[in-house]
Amino acid sequence: MSDRESELLTRWHAEQNDYLRWGEFVVDHIHTLIRAEVEPRMASHFVRVPANPRLKDDESLIQKAFYRGKNYEAPYDDIEDKVGVRFVVLLEADVRLLGQAIEAETDVWAAVKARDHEAEIANNPYEFNYQSLHFIVRSSSSPACAESSIPEGLPCEIQVRTLLQHAYSEVTHDTLYKPSIQATPHMKRAAAKSMALLEATGDYFDRLDGLIKDQVKPLRNLAETLTQEYAKLVEGVEPSAGSALDDLVLDRYGHDVDVPTLLDWLHSRPFIGKRIMERFEARASFRVPSILLVYYSAAIAPTGTALHCPILESDLELVYSDLGLSLEG
């Protein structure tokens, strides 16, 4: 090992823990940004592959610093991916959302876009190549970084890509894009066709996602309204909003509901909140905001409400009883 290689590795081994803490901080903070950008029910699975910081191994660092023709003036300082994290999301729209959140964050890092596949497509519309959104974020002197003992100015590479882009990269990255591999024309052609197919599929997925969101938007708006009303009626508890049961009840009774009429009906019956509170701990049906829909539906259509009801029959009987009705008709 040459003196310059030994000197580089000595510094790297001394600073690895700083870079690892910075990578872990970046991962945690991006998850915080995600929770601020998307609704709670989506935040937990917005990232589809676990994101973990990865440190460059010694050999890769030496190769990149001295033997890959990069001509760095200060090899150690100029290499910006000594630690990196990768975020794999479902849709191209998710890539854009996360990219905007990373760029908008200025308190704990300074972000520079290192690669933008959308700009590459615009500049080379007839080419189909590897796609990913890359940032370099450098740690700031913020109190949050200082509390985590992270020195100012450390770089971390962030890659953001879709599942489809990730699949392409997993197949090709260790072969097609390595200087030690001589890619044949057939390999390049197959890769280009694959990328074209993935790009088209990604576009179709985005279009389908938009159609689905348009279809479910009224139900989502109703769900938000019910959660707000539930909080007013049943104070001091945490409802199971967005749970599987909540979604089932919402889907069964939430279509074609006139929201102002529903709210007027609920506001004139404050006793419903008291009844829900009495059963909150013991009965799951009364912990979901959509239970308000069951009350409303039972009042206006008692016969039809009992058909295909997602909640337990014993819970439905209590709803009917609260309204002075009988489940038996």
N, C-alpha and C positions, 0 to 999 in steps of 0.2 A: 504494500500500500504506500502510495506516495505521501510526501509531507502535506501537500495541499488537501488530499483526501482525508488524512488523519486529522488535520486541523478542522475541517468541515464537520466530521463526525463527532469530534470532541465537543464542539459547540452544540451540535444537534442533540447529543445525549444529555447535555446540561439543560437544554431548553424544552425537551420533549414534554415534560409535565405541564409547562405553561401552555403549550399548543393543545395538549389534550384537554385541559380545563377550558380553553377558549372554544374548542370544538363542541364540548358538552354544553357550554353556555349557549352557543349558537343554536344547537338543536332545541334546547329547552325554550329559548326565546322565540324561535319560529313557531313552536307549538302554541305559545302564548298569542302570537300574532294570528294564527289560524283560528283560535277560539274567539278572537275579537272580530273576525271577518265572516265567519259562517255560523249558521244556526247550531245550537247545541247538539241536536240529534245527528248532525253531519260531522262535527268537529272530531269525534273519536275515531272515525275511519276516513278522514280526508286524505291522510297519508296512507298509501296502500302497501308499502313495504317498510319495515322498521328502519328508521333513520338513525344511524350510529356514526359518530366521528371516527375517521380512520387516519392514522398517521402514516406518512411515507416511510417505507422500510429503508434501511441503510443503503442497500445496493441500488435501489431505484433513485435515491437522492444523489448518490455519486454519479450514476449514469446521466441523470438529467443535468447535473451541475457541470460536468466536464466532457462528456462523450457523445452528446446528441446534437452538436452543432448549434447550440443556442447562443453561444458567444456572450454569455453574461459578463457584465463588468464586475458585479459583486455576486457571485453565484448563490451564496447562501441567502442573502437578503432578497435577491431578485426572484427566487423560486417562491411562488405564492400559493402553492397547493401542498405545503408540507403537512397540513391537516385539511381534510375535506369532508363534506357531508353531502349526501344525496337524498333528495326528496322525490318520491315517486307518487304521482297523483293519477286520478282517473282520466280527466279530460284536458284538452288544450285550454279550455276556459279556466280550469283550475290552475294551470301553469301560469297564465296571465295574472290571475288573482294573487297568487303567492308571490310572483315576481314584483308586482306593484307594491305589495306589503313590505317586501324586503327593501325596495328602493325608498319607500316612504319613511322607514325607520332611520332616524338620525341621532337618537340619543346614545345608543350603545355601540354603534358602528358607523363607518363610512363605507357605502356600497358603491362598487363600480361594476357595470355590466361587462363581463369578459367575453361572452358569446351570446348572441341573440339569433336563434334559428329563424324567427320571423323576418328579421332584416336580411339574413342570408338568402331566404327564399325570394324576397323582393328583388334582391340584386342578381340572383341566378335562377330565374323562374323555370328554366328547362332542366335543372339538375335536381336529383333526388339523393340526398346524402344524409349522414348521421345528424340527428336533431337533438338539441338540448339547450336549455337556458342556463348560463353560467354567470355567477357573480363572484367577485372577490370582496369580502367584507373585512375591514380592519378595525380592531378593537379601539374604543375611545377611552377617555379618562373619566368616564361616568362613574358615579358612586356604585352602580351595580357591578361594573367590571372590577373596580377597586376592591369591593367586598369579596369578590371571588378570586382575588390575588392574580388578576390577569393583567400583564403589562400592556401599556398602550402601543398600538401600531401593529399588533400581530395579525397576519393575514389568514384567512380561511376561505377555501373555495366552496361555494354552494352550487350544486347542480340540481336543477328542477326539470323533471321530464314526466311524460305520461307513461302509463303501463305499456302501451304499444311501443313507444320509443325505447323504453327500458328493455323490452324483449329483444328488439333489434340490436341494441348495444351489447346485450349479453351474448348474442350469437356471433357478432362480428368484431367486437372491440379488441379481443386478444389475438385476432388473426389479420383482418383486413386493414387495420389502421396501425399496425406495428411495423416499424422500419425493417425488422428482421424477416418479414414475410413478403415474398414477391407475389402480389395479387395478380392473378391471370385476368385476361379480358372477360372470361366466362364468370369468374368470381365477382368482378365489378358489375357486370350486367345483372347478375342474379341479385346482388345487393341493391342496385338501383331499382329494380322491379319490386323488391320487397319493400323498400322505403316508399315507393309510390303507392303501393297497396295500403301500407300502414297509414300514410297521410290521408288517403281517401277515406279509409275506415274511420280515422279520427274525426274527419269532417262530418261523416254521417252520425257518429256518436254525439258530437256537439249539437247537431240538428235535432236528433232524437231527444236529447236531454232538454232542449228548449221546448219541444212539443209537450213533453211530460210535465215540465214545470208550469207551462201555461194551463194544462189540464188540472193540475192539483193546486194551483194558486188559490182559488176560492176556499178550498178546504184548509190550506195552511193559514190563510187569513182568519178563518173561523176558529181554528185551533188557538191562535194567538189571542183572539177575543175571549174565548172560553177560559183560557189560563188567567187572563186579567180579571175576569169576573169571579172565577173560583177564588182567587187571592183576596178579593173584597168580601166574599161571602164566608170564607173559611180562613180566618186570620191566624198567623203564627205557625203554619205548617208548610211543608214542602211537598207539593203534589207530584205525581208521577207523569208529568207532561211529556209527551213524545214517546211514551212506552208503547210496547206492542199492543197492550190492551187498549190504551188510549186511541191508537190508530184504528183498531178494529171497530170501536164504538163510533169514532168519527166517520169512518167510511160507511158504516151501516145507517147512521141517522143524520149525517151532515150535509147531504146533497139537497140543493134547492131550498135551503133554509133562509127565510127572510130575517136577517140579523137584527134590525131595529125591533121587529115584533118579538123576537126571542128575548132581547134585552128587556123590553117593557114587561114581558111576562115574568122574567126572573126578578126584576126589581119590585114587582108587586107581591112577591112571595118570599120574604126574607127568612121564613122558617126553614126553607130548604137548606140554607147554610148550617143551621143548628143541627138538623138531622144528619147531614154529611159529617159534621164534626163528631157527633156521637159514635159514628161507625168507622172513623178514619183509621184507627189503629188496627181494628180487627178484620176489616173487609177491604180487599184490594180495589174492588169496583168503585168504592167511594173515595179513593185516592187519586183518581184520574179526572182531570177537568171536564172531559167529555161526558161524565155522569150527568152534567147539567142538561145535555141533549136528551138523555134518556128520560129525565123528568119531563122535559118539554114535549117530547114525542108521545110519551104515555098520556099526557093531558089532552093533546089534540087528536091523537089516533090510538086509543088504548088497545084496540083489537090488533092492528097491524104491528104495533111496537113489540109485542110478545113474539112475533115470528122471527126466527133466526137472530135472536138477541145474543150478543157476544158475552154478556155478563151472566153470572150464575143465576139460576131461577130463584133461589132464595133471596138474592140481592134485589132482583127485579120485583119480587113480592113486596119488599120493603119500600121500594120507590112507589109502587101503586098504593100501598097503605098510607104513605105520607100524603098522597094526593086525595085520599078518601075514595080510592078505587079498589076493585078486586081484580086480581089477575085472571080469575075464572070467568069474569064478565058479568 
